[in-house]
Structure formats: C-alpha cells, structure tokens
Amino acid sequence: MSLKAQIFVECHHVGFRREDKTVFSGLNMAIKKGQITAILGPSGTGKTTLLKLFCGQLIAATGEVLIDGQDIAELNRVDLFKLRQRMSLLFQTGALFTDMNVFENVAFALREHTRLPEHMIRDLVLLRLDSVGLRGAADLMPSQLSGGMARRVALARSLALDPELILYDEPFTGQDPISMGVLVNLIRQVHEDLNLTSVLVTHDVKEALSIADQVFILAQGRVIGSGTPEQIKQSDDPLVKQFLYGHVDGPVPFHYPAPNLTEQVLHHD
C-alpha cells in the first residue's frame, strides 16, 4: 500500500477565522487509516472546529481539507452527504434524543438511512448495544442513565451504520475514573473489532496517550508537535511540555497581557 493510500484525512495549509480571531493559520496534518489519532491542545485552540471542518459543517478559508482524497470544499451537497455516510461523530454531550429510549436512539439512524426490515434493525441494535455492554439497558430512557452509560449509548448509535471514520469530540469530559477507564477500553476495542479509523479531540492527555497510535498537538493556530505517544513525551518543545505536564506558566503565560500593576493600581491621574 502506498503512503498516499494509507492517509484518510489530510489538512494542507488550512486557514480559518472566526470574526476577528484566527483559529488556524497554515495547519498541516495527515491522519492514517486504521489508526487511533489523538488531537490534543488547550481549550480554545480549535479542536472541535477542526472536526467540523472534517465533516464539512465549516469550510476552510484557505488551504484544503481532504477526506479519503476528496476535497470537502469541492463537493456538492449530494456527494458531501455520501461522504458523511462513511463517517460518524460522537458528540461531547452524547446528544441522545431525550424522548426516545435507548433502543430507539440507536435504531434511529438505521430507520432514517436504510430500508432494512424491522427484525434486522432489532438484531443490529441489540448487537451494537451488546458491544458497549448495555444490551440490558435497551428499554431505559436517557434520564435514567449515568453520564458514562449515556456516552456508551451514543457510541453504539454512532456505530449503527458501520462507519469507516469515527470522530470523538472530548469523549472523556465529565466522566468519573471508572467510566473513564471503561470508555478508554471501549474505544480501543470497537476500533479494533470494526477496523475503524478513529480520531479523538481532547485535552485529557493521559487517557489519549494510553490508546493513541498517532498524536497531534495544536496551539497558536498550527500543529506544534506530532508523532507517536512516546515521541510526544520526549519532545523538547516548551509549549508541548507545558501542555503535557500542566505547567502553570510557560509559553502560554499565566497572566493575560495588562499594564504594569504598580502603575495601574498606585498611580492615579
């Protein structure tokens, strides 16, 4: 397999702005097929924005975003919809339908996008729920689920249509240590069982590095570090080290720019 054939998602010199703020400036990235890729970075560095660029919800102002060789910005509505059928997004909140039980939540995409008979939908839903350990919770409503269970149901729903690419938006946020461990193992397990390409955007360093094959760290509108988890840990870049080890001060200063404190507080006109 050629190197090009091994790449699923590419960013070439991507630029993107929100109003007067530059989010990305010359962002370059290549995500390999069949791997778990973690995209790390401090809050506000555009990690969720990057996922929206991958899905075509947003379009880069400059540069290219390619999914399996297709330029997102060049696709018409029909072709973009076809491409999206090959990917799935696990929302940060889970985003379950509150008026549907667990079974109906997972079945929703199958009913909307396939013409499968009801007995096949039933079997597929139960298999997906079983893969996340929640087949016994099929009749529960979202309000009856813990945060970790809701995230697992959302994962089962995101896998219902057998995607090739799954995007996780902050999958570990708000989870207790047990639920966190369950999700980490689950992401690795479904990735291997279903031969997925998985992309996690997160600021949870320890969990991401424990399961990732490839890591990118975003800051200042660009990739500041990339490689295997071991290579990232050995980086000498001050910004990478500050993020990985949570140093209070460094290239990202503790103090927001301000006038001299003595002059501002003690000297009045």
C-alpha positions as CSV (number, residue, x, y, z in Angstrom):
1,M,0.0,0.0,0.0
2,S,1.4,3.4,-1.0
3,L,1.9,6.1,1.6
4,K,-0.9,8.1,-0.1
5,A,-3.3,5.2,0.2
6,Q,-2.6,5.0,4.0
7,I,-3.9,8.5,4.6
8,F,-7.6,9.1,5.3
9,V,-7.7,12.7,6.5
10,E,-5.4,15.5,5.3
11,C,-5.1,19.2,6.0
12,H,-2.9,21.2,3.7
13,H,-2.1,24.8,4.8
14,V,-5.5,25.2,6.3
15,G,-6.5,28.7,7.4
16,F,-9.8,29.5,9.3
17,R,-11.0,32.6,11.1
18,R,-14.0,33.4,13.4
19,E,-14.8,37.0,13.2
20,D,-11.6,38.8,14.1
21,K,-9.9,35.7,15.6
22,T,-7.5,33.5,13.7
23,V,-8.3,29.8,14.6
24,F,-5.9,28.1,12.2
25,S,-3.0,29.5,10.2
26,G,-1.2,27.1,7.8
27,L,-2.4,24.0,9.6
28,N,-0.9,20.7,8.2
29,M,-2.0,17.3,9.2
30,A,-2.2,13.7,7.8
31,I,-4.3,11.1,9.7
32,K,-3.6,7.5,8.8
33,K,-6.2,4.8,8.0
34,G,-6.8,2.2,10.6
35,Q,-5.2,4.1,13.5
36,I,-6.4,5.9,16.6
37,T,-5.3,9.5,16.3
38,A,-5.4,11.9,19.2
39,I,-5.6,15.6,18.6
40,L,-4.7,17.4,21.8
41,G,-4.5,21.0,22.8
42,P,-5.5,23.6,25.4
43,S,-9.1,24.8,25.5
44,G,-9.9,27.3,22.7
45,T,-7.3,26.0,20.2
46,G,-10.0,24.9,17.7
47,K,-10.2,21.2,18.2
48,T,-14.0,21.0,17.8
49,T,-13.7,23.5,14.9
50,L,-11.3,21.0,13.2
51,L,-13.9,18.2,13.5
52,K,-16.5,20.5,11.8
53,L,-14.0,21.1,9.0
54,F,-13.6,17.4,8.6
55,C,-17.4,16.9,8.4
56,G,-18.0,19.9,6.0
57,Q,-20.0,21.8,8.5
58,L,-17.4,24.5,8.2
59,I,-15.2,25.3,5.1
60,A,-11.6,26.4,5.4
61,A,-10.9,29.9,4.3
62,T,-7.6,28.8,2.7
63,G,-5.9,25.5,2.1
64,E,-7.5,22.1,1.7
65,V,-9.3,19.5,3.9
66,L,-9.3,16.1,2.2
67,I,-11.2,13.1,3.3
68,D,-10.0,9.9,1.5
69,G,-8.7,12.1,-1.2
70,Q,-11.8,14.2,-1.7
71,D,-11.6,17.9,-1.1
72,I,-14.5,18.8,1.2
73,A,-14.9,22.3,-0.2
74,E,-15.3,21.0,-3.8
75,L,-18.1,18.5,-3.0
76,N,-21.7,19.3,-4.0
77,R,-24.5,18.6,-1.5
78,V,-25.2,15.0,-2.7
79,D,-21.5,14.0,-2.7
80,L,-20.9,15.6,0.7
81,F,-23.9,13.6,2.1
82,K,-22.5,10.4,0.6
83,L,-19.1,11.1,2.2
84,R,-20.7,11.8,5.6
85,Q,-22.3,8.4,5.5
86,R,-18.8,6.9,5.7
87,M,-18.1,8.8,9.0
88,S,-19.7,9.3,12.4
89,L,-19.4,11.9,15.1
90,L,-19.7,11.2,18.8
91,F,-20.8,14.5,20.3
92,Q,-19.3,15.8,23.5
93,T,-22.6,15.7,25.2
94,G,-23.8,12.4,23.7
95,A,-26.8,14.3,22.3
96,L,-29.3,11.4,22.8
97,F,-32.9,12.1,22.0
98,T,-34.5,12.6,25.4
99,D,-38.0,11.4,24.3
100,M,-36.7,8.0,23.0
101,N,-35.5,5.1,25.0
102,V,-32.0,3.6,24.4
103,F,-33.2,1.1,21.8
104,E,-34.9,3.8,19.7
105,N,-32.0,6.1,20.0
106,V,-29.7,3.5,18.4
107,A,-32.3,2.4,15.9
108,F,-32.9,6.0,14.7
109,A,-30.1,6.2,12.1
110,L,-30.9,2.7,10.7
111,R,-34.5,3.7,10.2
112,E,-33.6,7.0,8.6
113,H,-30.9,5.9,6.3
114,T,-31.7,2.2,5.4
115,R,-34.6,0.1,4.2
116,L,-33.8,-2.8,6.4
117,P,-36.8,-4.8,7.8
118,E,-37.6,-4.2,11.4
119,H,-36.4,-7.6,12.6
120,M,-32.9,-6.9,11.2
121,I,-32.9,-3.4,12.8
122,R,-33.8,-5.0,16.1
123,D,-30.9,-7.5,15.8
124,L,-28.4,-4.9,14.7
125,V,-29.4,-2.5,17.6
126,L,-29.0,-5.3,20.2
127,L,-25.6,-6.3,18.8
128,R,-24.4,-2.7,18.9
129,L,-25.7,-2.3,22.5
130,D,-24.1,-5.5,23.5
131,S,-20.8,-4.3,22.1
132,V,-20.8,-1.4,24.6
133,G,-22.2,-3.6,27.4
134,L,-25.7,-2.1,27.5
135,R,-28.0,-4.6,25.8
136,G,-29.8,-4.9,29.2
137,A,-30.5,-1.1,29.2
138,A,-32.4,-1.1,25.9
139,D,-35.7,0.0,27.5
140,L,-34.3,2.7,29.7
141,M,-34.8,6.4,29.0
142,P,-31.8,8.8,28.7
143,S,-32.8,10.4,32.0
144,Q,-32.3,7.0,33.7
145,L,-28.7,6.7,32.5
146,S,-25.5,7.8,34.2
147,G,-23.2,10.1,32.3
148,G,-20.9,7.2,31.4
149,M,-23.8,5.0,30.2
150,A,-25.2,7.8,28.1
151,R,-21.8,8.2,26.4
152,R,-21.7,4.5,25.7
153,V,-25.2,4.5,24.2
154,A,-24.1,7.5,22.0
155,L,-21.2,5.4,20.9
156,A,-23.5,2.4,20.0
157,R,-25.6,4.8,18.0
158,S,-22.6,6.3,16.2
159,L,-21.6,2.8,15.1
160,A,-25.0,1.7,13.9
161,L,-24.3,2.4,10.2
162,D,-20.8,0.8,10.2
163,P,-18.7,4.0,9.6
164,E,-15.2,3.8,8.3
165,L,-14.2,7.0,10.2
166,I,-15.4,7.9,13.7
167,L,-14.7,11.3,15.3
168,Y,-14.9,11.7,19.0
169,D,-15.4,15.2,20.4
170,E,-14.0,15.3,24.0
171,P,-15.2,11.8,24.8
172,F,-13.8,11.8,28.4
173,T,-15.2,15.1,29.6
174,G,-17.2,14.8,32.9
175,Q,-16.5,11.1,33.4
176,D,-15.6,9.6,36.8
177,P,-12.4,7.4,36.9
178,I,-14.3,4.1,36.4
179,S,-16.4,5.4,33.5
180,M,-13.2,7.0,32.0
181,G,-11.5,3.6,32.1
182,V,-14.5,1.9,30.6
183,L,-14.6,4.4,27.7
184,V,-10.9,4.2,27.0
185,N,-11.0,0.4,26.8
186,L,-14.2,0.6,24.7
187,I,-12.8,3.0,22.2
188,R,-9.8,0.7,21.6
189,Q,-12.0,-2.4,21.5
190,V,-14.5,-1.2,18.9
191,H,-11.7,0.4,16.9
192,E,-10.0,-3.0,16.6
193,D,-13.2,-5.1,16.2
194,L,-14.6,-2.9,13.4
195,N,-11.4,-1.9,11.7
196,L,-12.1,1.8,12.1
197,T,-10.1,5.0,11.6
198,S,-10.6,6.8,14.9
199,V,-9.9,10.5,15.7
200,L,-10.2,11.8,19.2
201,V,-10.0,15.5,20.0
202,T,-9.5,16.0,23.7
203,H,-7.5,17.8,26.4
204,D,-7.3,14.6,28.6
205,V,-3.6,13.8,28.0
206,K,-3.2,10.6,30.0
207,E,-6.2,8.8,28.5
208,A,-5.5,9.9,24.9
209,L,-1.8,8.9,25.0
210,S,-2.7,5.5,26.5
211,I,-4.7,4.4,23.4
212,A,-3.4,6.6,20.5
213,D,-1.2,5.4,17.7
214,Q,-0.6,8.9,16.4
215,V,-0.7,12.3,18.2
216,F,-1.0,15.9,17.1
217,I,-0.8,18.8,19.5
218,L,-2.5,22.1,18.4
219,A,-1.6,25.6,19.6
220,Q,-1.3,29.0,18.1
221,G,-3.3,28.0,15.0
222,R,-1.0,25.2,14.0
223,V,0.4,21.8,14.8
224,I,3.2,22.3,17.4
225,G,4.0,18.6,17.9
226,S,3.3,15.3,16.3
227,G,4.4,11.7,16.4
228,T,3.7,8.6,18.5
229,P,2.8,9.0,22.1
230,E,6.4,8.1,23.1
231,Q,7.9,10.7,20.7
232,I,5.5,13.3,22.0
233,K,6.5,12.6,25.6
234,Q,10.2,13.1,24.7
235,S,9.6,16.4,22.9
236,D,11.8,19.3,23.9
237,D,9.4,21.9,22.7
238,P,8.5,24.2,25.6
239,L,4.9,24.6,24.5
240,V,4.4,20.9,24.1
241,K,6.0,20.2,27.5
242,Q,3.8,22.9,29.2
243,F,0.6,21.3,27.9
244,L,1.6,17.7,28.6
245,Y,2.7,18.3,32.1
246,G,0.3,21.1,33.1
247,H,2.9,23.7,34.0
248,V,1.2,26.9,35.2
249,D,3.4,29.3,33.4
250,G,5.5,29.0,30.2
251,P,5.0,29.9,26.6
252,V,1.3,30.2,27.4
253,P,1.6,32.8,30.2
254,F,-0.5,32.8,33.4
255,H,-1.2,36.5,33.2
256,Y,-3.3,37.9,30.3
257,P,-1.4,41.0,28.9
258,A,-2.0,44.0,31.1
259,P,-0.4,47.3,32.0
260,N,2.2,47.4,34.8
261,L,0.4,46.6,38.0
262,T,2.2,49.2,40.2
263,E,1.5,51.9,37.7
264,Q,-2.1,50.9,37.2
265,V,-3.0,50.4,40.9
266,L,-0.9,53.0,42.7
267,H,-0.7,55.9,40.3
268,H,-3.8,57.8,39.5
269,D,-4.3,60.9,37.4
